[in-house]
Amino acid sequence: METGCGGAMSDTGLQKLAFLLLVALILFVAATGGV
């Protein structure tokens, strides 16, 4: 992760967004039965 002028706020926001996307993907795969 680049540490630019965004600061901790931007880093935390990006990490939270990535985490939510990952969770959503896992839930989607689980809901559709995998593959």
Summary of the structure (lengths in Angstrom):
residues: 35
radius of gyration: 13.8
end to end distance: 29.7
largest distance: 42.3
contacts: 56
relative contact order: 0.12
helix: 69%
strand: 0%
